[in-house]
Amino acid sequence: MEIKKTATAGTLESSDAYVVAEPFDTLEVDLTSVVYEQFKDEIISQVKAVTDALGVSKAKITINDRGAVDCVIRARVETALKRAGGEM
C-alpha cells in the first residue's frame, strides 16, 4: 500500500493510542509511551506486523501511546495507514 497523505487514528485518552501516518522515504516508527521502558519492543513489533500485513514499506508512523493493549495499537495503526493510503 502506498501512503498518499497524512492521516490519524485514536485519541490521547487513557488506555488508547494516537497514531499519525504520513508519507516518508523509508519506514520509520516514532514512539512515545507511558510504558515505553517496559513495552517498547512489543509495541514496535505490533506496528511492524500491521505494516507487513498491509504491504507498507514507506511511511512515518508516530505513536503517542497512553497504555493501550496490543489489539488497540494494531487497530489504530491499521486505521491510520488505511486512511493515509486512501482506503477509508
RABEL-V370245 format. One record per helix or strand of 3 or more residues. SS is the DSSP state (~ for helix, > for strand). FROM is the first residue (numbers start at 1). TO is the last residue. If there is no record, write none. Layout:
ss=SS from=FROM to=TO
ss=SS from=FROM to=TO
This chain:
ss=> from=7 to=9
ss=> from=17 to=22
ss=> from=27 to=33
ss=~ from=36 to=54
ss=> from=59 to=65
ss=~ from=70 to=84
